[in-house]
């Protein structure tokens, strides 16, 4: 059975839609195109830097055990300017307007999944961090570990093309 006229256009439209979907799924899961977030793990605290634009304000932070998907901690409404711009310490409830009363686990899971949602919307970003790898990394002061090596907060933010950027 040969397709004619409108039928062939319909088939081409379906193929184009499928191709776009496959490309989108591939590019979103491609680790070389992923947005990098940063982390520092010290003796008693875990600091994170999520990329933000000048106009972004962090709304909610969530921390999960990446292997079990168990929620470990949630906080919202950072109080500090740095927290609003994506630099915050996990399990430091006093830096947030609302925070779950859960304390930092004595033994961290192998992989931490940290994500933020920006205030006033559903957009956000996040990353999964291998705790052993981060602890073993030698990170200079004022920098964070990322999958691509140590980065400053400015370098982490520079990944986003924000309004006003050239």
C-alpha positions as a Markdown table, in Angstrom:
| # | Residue | x | y | z |
|---|---|---|---|---|
| 1 | Unk | 0.0 | 0.0 | 0.0 |
| 2 | Unk | 1.6 | 3.3 | -1.1 |
| 3 | Unk | 1.0 | 6.5 | 0.9 |
| 4 | Unk | 0.0 | 9.5 | -1.2 |
| 5 | Unk | -0.3 | 13.2 | -0.5 |
| 6 | Unk | -1.4 | 13.8 | 3.1 |
| 7 | Unk | -0.4 | 10.3 | 4.2 |
| 8 | Unk | 3.3 | 10.8 | 3.3 |
| 9 | Unk | 3.4 | 14.2 | 5.1 |
| 10 | Unk | 1.8 | 12.5 | 8.1 |
| 11 | Unk | 4.5 | 9.8 | 8.1 |
| 12 | Unk | 7.3 | 12.5 | 7.8 |
| 13 | Unk | 5.8 | 14.5 | 10.7 |
| 14 | Unk | 5.8 | 11.3 | 12.9 |
| 15 | Unk | 9.4 | 10.5 | 11.9 |
| 16 | Unk | 10.5 | 14.1 | 12.6 |
| 17 | Unk | 8.7 | 14.1 | 16.0 |
| 18 | Unk | 10.3 | 10.7 | 16.9 |
| 19 | Unk | 13.8 | 12.0 | 15.9 |
| 20 | Unk | 13.4 | 15.2 | 17.9 |
| 21 | Unk | 12.3 | 13.1 | 21.0 |
| 22 | Unk | 15.3 | 10.7 | 20.6 |
| 23 | Unk | 17.7 | 13.6 | 20.2 |
| 24 | Unk | 16.2 | 15.4 | 23.3 |
| 25 | Unk | 16.4 | 12.2 | 25.4 |
| 26 | Unk | 20.0 | 11.5 | 24.3 |
| 27 | Unk | 21.2 | 15.1 | 24.8 |
| 28 | Unk | 19.6 | 15.3 | 28.3 |
| 29 | Unk | 21.2 | 12.1 | 29.4 |
| 30 | Unk | 24.6 | 12.8 | 27.8 |
| 31 | Unk | 27.0 | 13.4 | 30.6 |
| 32 | Unk | 29.2 | 15.7 | 28.4 |
| 33 | Unk | 26.3 | 18.2 | 28.2 |
| 34 | Unk | 25.2 | 18.0 | 31.9 |
| 35 | Unk | 25.3 | 21.0 | 34.0 |
| 36 | Unk | 27.9 | 20.7 | 36.8 |
| 37 | Unk | 27.2 | 21.5 | 40.4 |
| 38 | Unk | 29.9 | 21.6 | 43.0 |
| 39 | Unk | 30.4 | 20.1 | 46.5 |
| 40 | Unk | 32.9 | 20.2 | 49.3 |
| 41 | Unk | 32.9 | 17.6 | 52.1 |
| 42 | Unk | 34.8 | 18.7 | 55.2 |
| 43 | Unk | 35.1 | 17.1 | 58.6 |
| 44 | Unk | 31.7 | 18.1 | 59.8 |
| 45 | Unk | 29.9 | 19.9 | 57.0 |
| 46 | Unk | 28.9 | 19.5 | 53.3 |
| 47 | Unk | 28.9 | 22.6 | 51.2 |
| 48 | Unk | 27.3 | 22.8 | 47.8 |
| 49 | Unk | 27.3 | 25.2 | 44.9 |
| 50 | Unk | 24.5 | 25.0 | 42.4 |
| 51 | Unk | 24.8 | 27.1 | 39.2 |
| 52 | Unk | 22.5 | 30.1 | 39.1 |
| 53 | Unk | 22.0 | 33.3 | 37.1 |
| 54 | Unk | 21.9 | 36.7 | 38.8 |
| 55 | Unk | 18.1 | 36.7 | 38.5 |
| 56 | Unk | 17.7 | 33.2 | 40.0 |
| 57 | Unk | 16.8 | 32.7 | 43.7 |
| 58 | Unk | 17.0 | 29.2 | 45.2 |
| 59 | Unk | 13.7 | 28.1 | 46.6 |
| 60 | Unk | 14.0 | 24.5 | 47.8 |
| 61 | Unk | 16.9 | 22.2 | 48.3 |
| 62 | Unk | 16.4 | 18.4 | 48.5 |
| 63 | Unk | 19.0 | 15.8 | 49.3 |
| 64 | Unk | 18.5 | 12.1 | 48.5 |
| 65 | Unk | 20.3 | 8.9 | 48.9 |
| 66 | Unk | 20.8 | 8.4 | 45.2 |
| 67 | Unk | 20.9 | 4.6 | 45.5 |
| 68 | Unk | 17.6 | 4.2 | 47.4 |
| 69 | Unk | 15.9 | 7.5 | 46.4 |
| 70 | Unk | 15.3 | 8.1 | 50.1 |
| 71 | Unk | 14.8 | 11.7 | 51.0 |
| 72 | Unk | 17.6 | 12.7 | 53.5 |
| 73 | Unk | 16.9 | 16.4 | 54.0 |
| 74 | Unk | 14.8 | 19.2 | 52.6 |
| 75 | Unk | 15.0 | 23.0 | 53.2 |
| 76 | Unk | 13.5 | 26.0 | 51.6 |
| 77 | Unk | 13.9 | 29.8 | 51.7 |
| 78 | Unk | 17.6 | 30.3 | 52.1 |
| 79 | Unk | 18.2 | 33.3 | 54.4 |
| 80 | Unk | 21.7 | 34.3 | 53.3 |
| 81 | Unk | 22.6 | 36.0 | 50.0 |
| 82 | Unk | 25.0 | 33.2 | 49.2 |
| 83 | Unk | 22.3 | 30.6 | 49.8 |
| 84 | Unk | 19.9 | 32.4 | 47.6 |
| 85 | Unk | 22.5 | 32.3 | 44.8 |
| 86 | Unk | 23.1 | 28.5 | 45.2 |
| 87 | Unk | 25.9 | 28.3 | 47.8 |
| 88 | Unk | 24.7 | 26.6 | 51.0 |
| 89 | Unk | 25.6 | 24.0 | 53.6 |
| 90 | Unk | 23.5 | 20.9 | 53.8 |
| 91 | Unk | 21.8 | 20.1 | 57.2 |
| 92 | Unk | 22.4 | 23.7 | 58.4 |
| 93 | Unk | 18.7 | 24.4 | 59.3 |
| 94 | Unk | 19.4 | 27.9 | 60.7 |
| 95 | Unk | 20.3 | 29.2 | 57.2 |
| 96 | Unk | 16.8 | 28.5 | 55.9 |
| 97 | Unk | 13.3 | 29.7 | 56.7 |
| 98 | Unk | 12.1 | 26.1 | 56.7 |
| 99 | Unk | 14.1 | 22.9 | 57.1 |
| 100 | Unk | 13.3 | 19.4 | 57.9 |
| 101 | Unk | 14.4 | 18.5 | 61.5 |
| 102 | Unk | 16.5 | 15.6 | 60.2 |
| 103 | Unk | 20.2 | 15.8 | 61.2 |
| 104 | Unk | 23.1 | 14.8 | 58.9 |
| 105 | Unk | 23.6 | 11.0 | 58.8 |
| 106 | Unk | 26.6 | 9.8 | 60.8 |
| 107 | Unk | 27.5 | 7.6 | 57.8 |
| 108 | Unk | 26.7 | 9.2 | 54.4 |
| 109 | Unk | 25.4 | 7.1 | 51.6 |
| 110 | Unk | 27.7 | 6.2 | 48.7 |
| 111 | Unk | 26.0 | 8.8 | 46.4 |
| 112 | Unk | 24.2 | 12.0 | 47.3 |
| 113 | Unk | 21.7 | 13.4 | 44.9 |
| 114 | Unk | 21.3 | 17.2 | 45.6 |
| 115 | Unk | 18.8 | 19.3 | 43.7 |
| 116 | Unk | 17.4 | 22.8 | 43.9 |
| 117 | Unk | 14.2 | 24.3 | 42.6 |
| 118 | Unk | 14.3 | 28.0 | 41.9 |
| 119 | Unk | 11.8 | 30.2 | 43.7 |
| 120 | Unk | 8.7 | 31.1 | 41.8 |
| 121 | Unk | 8.9 | 28.2 | 39.4 |
| 122 | Unk | 9.5 | 24.6 | 38.6 |
| 123 | Unk | 12.9 | 25.1 | 37.0 |
| 124 | Unk | 16.0 | 23.9 | 38.9 |
| 125 | Unk | 19.2 | 21.9 | 38.7 |
| 126 | Unk | 21.0 | 19.2 | 40.6 |
| 127 | Unk | 23.7 | 16.6 | 40.5 |
| 128 | Unk | 24.7 | 13.3 | 42.0 |
| 129 | Unk | 27.9 | 13.2 | 44.0 |
| 130 | Unk | 30.0 | 10.1 | 44.9 |
| 131 | Unk | 30.9 | 10.7 | 48.5 |
| 132 | Unk | 34.1 | 8.7 | 48.5 |
| 133 | Unk | 35.4 | 10.4 | 45.3 |
| 134 | Unk | 34.6 | 13.9 | 46.8 |
| 135 | Unk | 36.3 | 13.1 | 50.1 |
| 136 | Unk | 39.4 | 11.9 | 48.3 |
| 137 | Unk | 39.7 | 15.0 | 46.1 |
| 138 | Unk | 42.2 | 17.7 | 47.0 |
| 139 | Unk | 40.1 | 20.8 | 46.5 |
| 140 | Unk | 41.7 | 24.3 | 46.8 |
| 141 | Unk | 40.0 | 26.7 | 49.3 |
| 142 | Unk | 37.1 | 28.6 | 47.8 |
| 143 | Unk | 36.5 | 25.9 | 45.2 |
| 144 | Unk | 34.2 | 22.9 | 44.8 |
| 145 | Unk | 34.6 | 19.4 | 43.4 |
| 146 | Unk | 32.8 | 18.7 | 40.1 |
| 147 | Unk | 32.9 | 15.8 | 37.7 |
| 148 | Unk | 35.3 | 17.9 | 35.6 |
| 149 | Unk | 37.6 | 18.9 | 38.5 |
| 150 | Unk | 37.8 | 21.7 | 40.9 |
| 151 | Unk | 35.8 | 24.8 | 40.0 |
| 152 | Unk | 35.1 | 28.2 | 41.7 |
| 153 | Unk | 31.5 | 29.4 | 42.3 |
| 154 | Unk | 32.0 | 31.8 | 39.4 |
| 155 | Unk | 33.0 | 29.0 | 37.0 |
| 156 | Unk | 30.0 | 26.9 | 38.1 |
| 157 | Unk | 27.6 | 29.8 | 37.5 |
| 158 | Unk | 29.2 | 30.6 | 34.1 |
| 159 | Unk | 27.8 | 27.4 | 32.7 |
| 160 | Unk | 24.3 | 29.0 | 32.4 |
| 161 | Unk | 23.8 | 31.5 | 29.6 |
| 162 | Unk | 21.9 | 34.1 | 31.5 |
| 163 | Unk | 20.0 | 37.2 | 30.2 |
| 164 | Unk | 22.5 | 39.9 | 29.6 |
| 165 | Unk | 25.4 | 37.4 | 28.9 |
| 166 | Unk | 27.1 | 37.7 | 25.6 |
